[in-house]
Amino acid sequence: MTPVPSGTVVAYRDDGPLSRAMGLLVAGQLPPLPPVIAGTFVTAVLLMLGVAGTDGLAVFAPAVTLLLAGPGSTHAHDGRFDWLVPPILRVIEYTFVAACGFAHGLHPVLIFLLLGALAFHHYDLVYRLRQRIYPPPWLATFGLGWDGRMMAVSLIALSGWLAAGYVLLALYLWALFGWESLTCWLAAPRSGVEAADAGTQD
């Protein structure tokens, strides 16, 4: 069983089961920022080497990023610059999804359909955490997390069925994140949300 995020910054990471499982191995002792920066560098290098072929080295970027950034998932993220970790992970994930799609000649609409699902989820995550409403633990499992989604895109690229894979993944994530967000906000106590929202405006 994967642990529940221990703080707001950790929740912003949007880790999946793979990343959280790796975090258990180091029990929160690994500072999160340096490995994530290293993962960014490795991903950039692999993307520059090309993702146009199924044998391209870039398809291994998710595995490398997971090995580097995953162990830091259980850290408290209480360092001075640890708040940078979630946006860096967003850049890695979005860039990888877009690069794989464009390099394989995928129609931009399909790429943005998948990126839109990710952006909607992360916007919803940020807004609900501002209201002190944490996502349910199961969402990290079924939503795959940044690590699982990158792995899924990598496997789709290796299979060669990129158009169908992007469409199916995008529809799945839109349905999951849309339904969960709607039910979450409908179930949230209105008075508590309004009070928290007023507090953020003071």
ABEGO torsion letter per residue (X at the ends): XBBBBABAAAAAAGBBAAAAAAAAAAGGABBAAAAAAAAAAAAAAAAAAEAABAABAAAAAAAAAAAAAAAAAABAGABAAAAAAAAAAAAAAAAAAAAAAAAAGBBAAAAAAAAAAAAAAAAAAAAAAAAGBBBBAAAAAAAGEAAAAAAAAAAAAAAGBAAAAAAAAAAAAAAAAAAAAAAAAAABBAAAAAAAAAAAAX
